[in-house]
């Protein structure tokens, strides 16, 4: 079995992928803060990890996947909670805002063909767990109170900074939270005090307030995936301080190291070399992009770059992805037709060996730190090779079936062409409805032989039609 190697942000090196439990991979990816609509930068991260999870499953792993929803505690540079910002903008309660944008996010993920995680916990629904974790950190001496706030004391963690490689003495220029009451500028909030009438506020043994952003993910990941997990992922912007702080507080809570075996981080999505921001006018929502391009085109564009590298959005790049996806789609259609007239038993050993070679190259690329860029190159070469072979007058059925299987497996791992299957299923049901309407009319006119012929032909294809008094009962058995 091909060994999977992943680039671990913690070690800054490629490592052989081994899970805590044999054959089972636990994966936690930081989800969105649901105060606004999702943009293409979000799509970049979640499509990339969707391909990771699909490939792990393809290689035989059972995957337990959790992606959280942040609906409290994520503060802006001004110290204001992002959910409060969204509430002010929409003139709604923060929880209304959270529900609105959470559902829109789920819709966007469905539109991109991103598989739903096994567990999608919300921070606001885990406040008792978070309070319990903060109390434990206080009892263990890793945290201290400042009035109604609680801070994590980074001086108690000798290896703090091991993920980001930022030295503690430099951290005062990297972090917000400039509370002068902290023991050390690098200390971070586990809980922030607030007035009792603050819109996002819970009562604790040390007063009213709300959780810090970092403690939420530690609590939710450990609750559902265990104290030590295999993969933790997110964008590169989360390495510090978010993921650095997760490591410190999680390992302090459990006493177990490492909290995460492999840290995976996606590169930034840019437009013209600049980060995507509303203020720059280069902000594209997922819905806007999907108005002009199909799900597969968006995914092919995102996966055209290795997940760790920057990815620059342009219409030229999208059109190239569209052209490549069209070639895949056309070949799938051509294969379905060609298989009807192909010669059984007339195999071409050289062609089949090349198909096997490309499938091996695809697997090797994905096994080498989930290199979707090289994997797509193997897919596109398979399309080119098969197009040259498919029009031969003596083309063998087994050749085409092997190429079709390889092509579909590659697409399945990358999440391509799934909307085409959904579209085809819809068309099949529409065609079936037309046939049943015609059969009903034939029977009404007394042409029972023709009606029975339609029923017989459908039955031979696994579609059983049973005539009842005033309708038909249709059952698909294969």
C-alpha positions as CSV (number, residue, x, y, z in Angstrom):
1,X,0.0,0.0,0.0
2,X,1.3,3.4,-1.0
3,X,2.4,5.4,2.1
4,X,0.9,8.9,2.4
5,X,3.3,11.7,3.3
6,X,2.1,15.0,4.6
7,X,3.8,18.3,5.3
8,X,3.5,19.0,9.0
9,X,3.6,22.7,9.8
10,X,4.9,21.9,13.3
11,X,8.0,20.2,12.0
12,X,8.2,22.1,8.7
13,X,8.9,18.7,7.0
14,X,7.2,15.9,5.1
15,X,6.3,13.0,7.5
16,X,4.8,9.6,6.9
17,X,1.1,9.7,7.8
18,X,0.2,7.4,10.7
19,X,-2.9,7.7,12.7
20,X,-3.5,7.2,16.5
21,X,-6.0,4.5,15.7
22,X,-5.0,2.1,12.8
23,X,-7.2,2.7,9.8
24,X,-9.1,5.6,11.3
25,X,-8.2,9.3,10.7
26,X,-9.6,12.1,13.0
27,X,-9.7,15.4,11.2
28,X,-10.6,18.8,12.6
29,X,-10.8,21.9,10.4
30,X,-11.5,25.4,11.8
31,X,-14.8,26.6,10.4
32,X,-16.1,30.1,9.6
33,X,-17.1,32.9,11.9
34,X,-20.7,33.3,10.7
35,X,-21.1,37.1,10.8
36,X,-21.1,37.5,7.0
37,X,-21.3,35.6,3.8
38,X,-18.6,33.1,2.8
39,X,-16.1,34.2,0.1
40,X,-13.8,32.4,-2.3
41,X,-11.0,32.3,0.2
42,X,-13.2,30.1,2.4
43,X,-13.9,27.9,-0.6
44,X,-10.2,27.5,-1.1
45,X,-9.6,26.0,2.3
46,X,-12.7,23.8,2.5
47,X,-12.4,22.4,-1.1
48,X,-8.7,21.6,-0.3
49,X,-9.6,19.7,2.8
50,X,-12.6,18.0,1.1
51,X,-10.0,16.5,-1.4
52,X,-7.9,15.4,1.6
53,X,-10.8,13.6,3.2
54,X,-12.0,12.0,-0.1
55,X,-8.5,10.7,-0.8
56,X,-8.1,9.3,2.7
57,X,-11.4,7.4,2.3
58,X,-10.3,6.3,-1.2
59,X,-7.1,4.8,0.4
60,X,-9.3,2.9,2.8
61,X,-9.3,5.1,5.9
62,X,-12.3,5.6,8.0
63,X,-12.5,9.4,8.5
64,X,-14.1,11.1,11.5
65,X,-14.3,14.8,10.5
66,X,-15.4,17.8,12.5
67,X,-15.6,21.4,11.4
68,X,-16.8,24.0,13.9
69,X,-19.0,27.1,13.6
70,X,-17.7,30.1,15.5
71,X,-20.6,32.3,16.7
72,X,-19.0,34.0,19.6
73,X,-15.6,35.1,20.9
74,X,-13.8,35.9,17.6
75,X,-12.6,39.5,18.2
76,X,-11.5,42.0,15.7
77,X,-8.4,44.3,16.1
78,X,-10.7,46.8,17.7
79,X,-11.5,44.3,20.4
80,X,-15.1,44.0,19.2
81,X,-16.6,40.5,18.6
82,X,-17.2,39.9,14.9
83,X,-20.7,38.6,15.7
84,X,-21.5,41.9,17.3
85,X,-20.3,43.7,14.2
86,X,-22.6,41.6,12.1
87,X,-25.5,42.2,14.4
88,X,-25.0,46.0,14.3
89,X,-24.9,45.9,10.5
90,X,-28.1,43.9,10.2
91,X,-29.8,45.3,13.3
92,X,-30.5,41.9,14.6
93,X,-29.5,39.8,17.6
94,X,-26.1,38.1,17.2
95,X,-27.7,34.7,17.3
96,X,-30.0,35.6,14.5
97,X,-27.0,36.7,12.5
98,X,-25.3,33.4,13.3
99,X,-28.2,31.3,12.2
100,X,-28.6,33.3,9.0
101,X,-25.0,33.1,7.8
102,X,-24.5,29.5,9.1
103,X,-27.3,28.3,6.9
104,X,-26.0,30.3,4.0
105,X,-22.5,28.8,4.6
106,X,-24.0,25.2,4.6
107,X,-25.8,26.1,1.3
108,X,-22.5,27.3,-0.2
109,X,-20.7,24.2,0.9
110,X,-23.4,22.0,-0.7
111,X,-23.2,24.0,-3.9
112,X,-19.5,23.3,-4.1
113,X,-20.0,19.6,-3.5
114,X,-18.1,19.7,-0.2
115,X,-19.1,16.8,1.9
116,X,-20.7,17.6,5.2
117,X,-18.5,16.9,8.3
118,X,-19.6,14.1,10.6
119,X,-19.9,16.8,13.4
120,X,-20.5,20.5,13.0
121,X,-20.4,21.9,16.6
122,X,-21.3,25.6,17.4
123,X,-19.2,27.4,20.0
124,X,-22.2,28.9,21.7
125,X,-23.7,25.5,22.4
126,X,-20.5,24.4,24.3
127,X,-20.3,27.1,26.9
128,X,-20.5,24.7,29.9
129,X,-17.7,22.6,28.4
130,X,-15.6,25.7,27.9
131,X,-16.2,27.0,31.4
132,X,-15.2,23.6,32.7
133,X,-12.0,23.7,30.7
134,X,-11.1,27.2,31.9
135,X,-11.7,26.1,35.5
136,X,-9.3,23.2,35.0
137,X,-6.6,25.4,33.6
138,X,-7.1,27.7,36.6
139,X,-6.8,24.8,39.0
140,X,-3.7,23.5,37.3
141,X,-2.0,26.9,37.5
142,X,-1.8,27.5,33.8
143,X,-4.3,30.4,33.9
144,X,-5.0,33.4,36.2
145,X,-7.9,35.8,36.8
146,X,-8.0,39.5,36.2
147,X,-11.3,40.6,37.6
148,X,-13.8,38.8,35.5
149,X,-11.4,37.8,32.7
150,X,-9.2,34.7,32.6
151,X,-5.8,34.6,30.8
152,X,-3.5,31.7,29.9
153,X,0.0,32.2,31.3
154,X,2.3,31.3,28.4
155,X,5.3,31.4,30.7
156,X,4.1,28.1,32.1
157,X,4.7,26.5,28.7
158,X,8.4,26.2,27.8
159,X,7.8,25.3,24.2
160,X,5.1,27.9,23.5
161,X,5.7,29.2,19.9
162,X,6.8,25.8,18.5
163,X,4.1,25.9,15.7
164,X,4.6,29.5,14.6
165,X,8.3,29.7,15.4
166,X,7.7,33.2,17.0
167,X,9.6,33.9,20.1
168,X,7.6,34.8,23.2
169,X,9.5,38.1,23.6
170,X,8.4,39.1,20.1
171,X,4.7,38.4,20.6
172,X,3.7,41.7,22.0
173,X,3.9,43.1,18.5
174,X,2.0,40.2,17.0
175,X,-1.1,40.2,19.2
176,X,-4.1,42.4,19.9
177,X,-5.4,42.0,23.5
178,X,-3.3,44.9,25.0
179,X,-4.8,44.5,28.5
180,X,-2.2,46.2,30.7
181,X,-3.3,44.0,33.6
182,X,-1.9,40.9,32.0
183,X,1.3,39.4,33.5
184,X,2.9,39.0,30.1
185,X,1.9,40.7,26.8
186,X,1.9,37.3,25.1
187,X,-0.8,35.9,27.5
188,X,-4.1,35.3,25.8
189,X,-7.7,35.3,26.9
190,X,-9.5,32.2,27.8
191,X,-12.5,34.2,29.0
192,X,-13.4,37.9,28.6
193,X,-15.5,39.7,31.2
194,X,-18.5,41.8,30.1
195,X,-21.4,43.6,31.5
196,X,-24.4,41.4,32.3
197,X,-26.5,43.0,29.5
198,X,-23.9,42.3,26.8
199,X,-25.6,40.5,23.9
200,X,-23.3,37.6,24.0
201,X,-22.8,36.9,27.7
202,X,-22.8,33.9,30.1
203,X,-22.5,33.6,33.9
204,X,-19.5,31.9,35.3
205,X,-18.0,31.3,38.8
206,X,-15.8,34.4,38.1
207,X,-18.4,36.7,36.6
208,X,-20.3,37.5,33.4
209,X,-18.6,37.3,30.0
210,X,-17.9,35.2,26.9
211,X,-15.3,32.7,25.8
212,X,-12.0,33.4,24.1
213,X,-11.8,32.3,20.5
214,X,-8.9,29.8,20.9
215,X,-10.4,27.8,23.8
216,X,-13.5,27.0,21.8
217,X,-11.7,24.9,19.2
218,X,-9.7,23.0,21.8
219,X,-12.8,22.1,23.7
220,X,-14.9,21.1,20.6
221,X,-12.1,19.1,18.9
222,X,-11.3,17.1,22.0
223,X,-14.9,16.5,22.9
224,X,-15.7,14.9,19.6
225,X,-12.4,13.6,18.3
226,X,-10.5,12.8,21.5
227,X,-7.6,14.4,23.4
228,X,-5.1,13.7,20.6
229,X,-6.2,14.0,17.0
230,X,-4.5,13.2,13.7
231,X,-5.0,16.2,11.4
232,X,-5.9,19.8,12.4
233,X,-6.3,22.2,9.6
234,X,-7.2,25.7,8.5
235,X,-5.7,28.7,6.6
236,X,-2.2,29.8,7.1
237,X,-3.4,33.0,8.8
238,X,-4.6,30.8,11.8
239,X,-1.1,29.4,12.6
240,X,-0.6,32.3,15.0
241,X,-2.1,33.0,17.3
242,X,-5.1,30.7,17.0
243,X,-3.5,27.3,16.5
244,X,-0.4,28.2,18.6
245,X,-2.8,28.9,21.5
246,X,-4.8,25.7,20.9
247,X,-1.7,23.6,21.3
248,X,-0.7,25.3,24.5
249,X,-4.1,25.1,26.3
250,X,-4.9,21.6,25.0
251,X,-1.7,20.1,26.1
252,X,-1.9,21.9,29.4
253,X,-5.4,20.5,29.9
254,X,-4.6,16.9,29.1
255,X,-0.9,16.6,29.8
256,X,-0.6,14.7,26.5
257,X,1.7,15.6,23.6
258,X,1.3,16.1,20.8
259,X,-2.3,17.5,20.8
260,X,-2.2,17.1,17.0
261,X,0.0,14.8,15.0
262,X,-0.1,16.8,11.7
263,X,-0.9,20.4,11.2
264,X,-2.0,21.3,7.7
265,X,-2.5,24.9,6.5
266,X,-3.8,26.2,3.2
267,X,-2.2,29.1,1.3
268,X,-3.9,32.5,0.8
269,X,-6.3,33.1,-2.1
270,X,-5.3,36.4,-3.8
271,X,-6.6,38.6,-6.6
272,X,-3.9,40.2,-8.7
273,X,-1.4,39.2,-6.1
274,X,-3.3,40.9,-3.3
275,X,-5.3,39.3,-0.5
276,X,-9.1,39.2,-1.0
277,X,-10.8,42.0,1.0
278,X,-14.0,44.0,0.7
279,X,-12.0,47.3,1.2
280,X,-9.9,46.5,-1.9
281,X,-13.0,45.8,-4.1
282,X,-11.7,42.3,-5.0
283,X,-14.1,40.4,-2.8
284,X,-15.9,37.5,-4.4
285,X,-18.6,35.5,-2.6
286,X,-19.0,31.9,-3.4
287,X,-22.5,32.6,-4.7
288,X,-21.2,35.2,-7.1
289,X,-18.6,32.8,-8.5
290,X,-21.1,30.0,-8.9
291,X,-23.4,32.2,-11.0
292,X,-20.8,32.2,-13.8
293,X,-19.0,28.8,-13.3
294,X,-20.1,25.3,-12.4
295,X,-19.1,23.6,-9.2
296,X,-16.5,21.4,-11.0
297,X,-14.9,24.5,-12.6
298,X,-14.5,26.2,-9.3
299,X,-13.1,23.0,-7.7
300,X,-10.7,22.5,-10.6
301,X,-9.5,26.0,-10.3
302,X,-8.9,25.7,-6.6
303,X,-7.2,22.3,-6.8
304,X,-5.0,23.5,-9.7
305,X,-2.5,24.7,-7.1
306,X,-1.0,22.8,-4.2
307,X,-3.0,23.5,-1.1
308,X,0.0,25.1,0.7
309,X,0.8,27.6,-2.1
310,X,-0.9,30.9,-2.8
311,X,-3.6,30.8,-5.4
312,X,-4.4,33.8,-7.5
313,X,-7.9,34.3,-8.9
314,X,-8.3,35.6,-12.5
315,X,-10.9,35.2,-15.2
316,X,-8.1,33.6,-17.4
317,X,-7.5,30.9,-14.7
318,X,-11.2,30.3,-14.4
319,X,-11.6,30.0,-18.2
320,X,-8.7,27.5,-18.3
321,X,-10.4,25.4,-15.6
322,X,-13.7,25.6,-17.6
323,X,-11.9,24.3,-20.7
324,X,-10.3,21.5,-18.8
325,X,-13.6,20.4,-17.1
326,X,-15.4,20.5,-20.5
327,X,-12.9,18.1,-21.9
328,X,-13.5,15.7,-19.0
329,X,-17.3,16.1,-19.3
330,X,-17.2,15.5,-23.1
331,X,-15.0,12.4,-22.7
332,X,-17.4,10.9,-20.1
333,X,-20.2,11.4,-22.6
334,X,-18.2,9.9,-25.4
335,X,-17.2,6.9,-23.4
336,X,-20.8,6.1,-22.6
337,X,-21.6,6.1,-26.3
338,X,-18.5,4.3,-27.5
339,X,-19.0,1.4,-25.0
340,X,-22.2,0.5,-26.9
341,X,-20.3,-0.3,-30.1
342,X,-16.9,-1.3,-28.8
343,X,-15.5,-4.7,-29.6
344,X,-15.5,-7.1,-26.6
345,X,-12.2,-8.9,-26.0
346,X,-10.2,-6.7,-28.4
347,X,-7.9,-5.3,-25.8
348,X,-4.8,-3.0,-26.4
349,X,-2.1,-3.9,-23.8
350,X,-0.2,-0.7,-24.3
351,X,-3.2,1.6,-23.8
352,X,-4.2,-0.3,-20.7
353,X,-0.7,-0.2,-19.3
354,X,-0.7,3.6,-19.8
355,X,-4.0,3.9,-18.0
356,X,-2.7,2.0,-15.1
357,X,0.5,4.1,-15.0
358,X,-1.6,7.4,-14.9
359,X,-3.7,6.0,-12.1
360,X,-0.6,5.1,-10.2
361,X,0.8,8.6,-10.8
362,X,-2.5,10.1,-9.6
363,X,-2.3,8.1,-6.4
364,X,1.3,8.9,-5.9
365,X,0.7,12.7,-6.3
366,X,-2.1,12.6,-3.8
367,X,0.0,10.5,-1.4
368,X,2.7,13.2,-1.6
369,X,1.1,15.8,0.6
370,X,-2.2,15.8,-1.3
371,X,-0.6,17.3,-4.4
372,X,-3.8,18.0,-6.4
373,X,-2.0,20.1,-9.0
374,X,0.0,17.0,-10.1
375,X,-3.1,14.8,-9.7
376,X,-5.1,17.0,-12.1
377,X,-2.2,16.7,-14.6
378,X,-2.6,12.9,-14.5
379,X,-6.3,13.3,-15.0
380,X,-6.0,15.6,-18.0
381,X,-3.3,13.4,-19.5
382,X,-5.8,10.4,-19.2
383,X,-8.4,12.5,-21.0
384,X,-5.9,13.2,-23.8
385,X,-4.7,9.6,-24.1
386,X,-8.3,8.2,-24.1
387,X,-9.5,10.7,-26.7
388,X,-6.7,9.5,-29.1
389,X,-7.8,5.8,-28.5
390,X,-11.5,6.0,-28.4
391,X,-12.1,6.6,-32.1
392,X,-10.2,3.6,-33.3
393,X,-12.5,1.4,-35.3
394,X,-11.4,-1.7,-33.4
395,X,-11.4,-0.1,-29.9
396,X,-11.9,-2.7,-27.2
397,X,-14.7,-2.6,-24.7
398,X,-12.4,-3.5,-21.8
399,X,-10.0,-0.7,-22.7
400,X,-12.8,1.9,-22.5
401,X,-14.2,0.4,-19.3
402,X,-10.8,0.6,-17.7
403,X,-10.3,4.2,-18.8
404,X,-13.8,5.1,-17.6
405,X,-13.2,3.5,-14.2
406,X,-9.9,5.3,-13.8
407,X,-11.4,8.6,-14.9
408,X,-14.3,8.3,-12.5
409,X,-12.1,7.4,-9.6
410,X,-9.9,10.4,-10.2
411,X,-13.0,12.6,-10.4
412,X,-14.4,11.1,-7.3
413,X,-11.3,11.9,-5.2
414,X,-11.2,15.5,-6.5
415,X,-15.0,16.0,-6.3
416,X,-15.4,16.7,-10.0
417,X,-18.3,16.0,-12.3
418,X,-20.7,15.2,-9.5
419,X,-23.2,17.8,-10.6
420,X,-23.2,16.1,-14.0
421,X,-24.3,12.8,-12.3
422,X,-27.0,14.7,-10.5
423,X,-28.1,16.3,-13.7
424,X,-28.2,12.9,-15.5
425,X,-30.3,11.4,-12.7
426,X,-32.8,14.2,-13.1
427,X,-32.9,13.7,-16.9
428,X,-33.5,10.0,-16.4
429,X,-36.4,10.6,-14.1
430,X,-37.9,13.1,-16.6
431,X,-37.5,10.6,-19.4
432,X,-39.1,7.9,-17.4
433,X,-42.1,10.2,-16.7
434,X,-42.5,10.9,-20.4
435,X,-42.4,7.1,-21.2
436,X,-45.1,6.4,-18.5
437,X,-47.3,9.3,-19.9
438,X,-47.0,7.8,-23.4
439,X,-47.8,4.3,-22.1
440,X,-50.8,5.6,-20.2
441,X,-52.1,7.3,-23.4
442,X,-51.5,4.1,-25.4
443,X,-53.5,2.1,-23.0
444,X,-56.2,4.7,-23.0
445,X,-56.5,4.2,-26.8
446,X,-56.5,0.4,-26.4
447,X,-53.0,-0.2,-27.8
448,X,-52.1,-2.5,-25.0
449,X,-49.4,-4.4,-26.9
450,X,-47.3,-1.3,-27.3
451,X,-48.0,-0.4,-23.6
452,X,-46.9,-3.8,-22.5
453,X,-43.8,-3.6,-24.6
454,X,-42.7,-0.4,-22.8
455,X,-43.3,-2.0,-19.5
456,X,-41.3,-5.1,-20.5
457,X,-38.4,-3.0,-21.8
458,X,-38.3,-1.0,-18.6
459,X,-38.5,-4.2,-16.5
460,X,-35.5,-5.6,-18.3
461,X,-33.6,-2.5,-17.1
462,X,-34.6,-2.8,-13.5
463,X,-37.6,-0.4,-13.6
464,X,-40.7,-2.4,-12.5
465,X,-44.1,-0.9,-13.5
466,X,-47.2,-2.3,-11.8
467,X,-50.6,-1.2,-13.0
468,X,-53.0,-0.3,-10.2
469,X,-56.7,0.8,-10.5
470,X,-56.0,4.5,-11.2
471,X,-52.2,4.8,-11.4
472,X,-48.9,3.0,-11.8
473,X,-46.6,1.9,-9.1
474,X,-42.9,2.2,-10.1
475,X,-40.1,0.5,-8.4
476,X,-36.4,0.6,-9.3
477,X,-34.6,-2.6,-8.3
478,X,-31.2,-2.0,-9.8
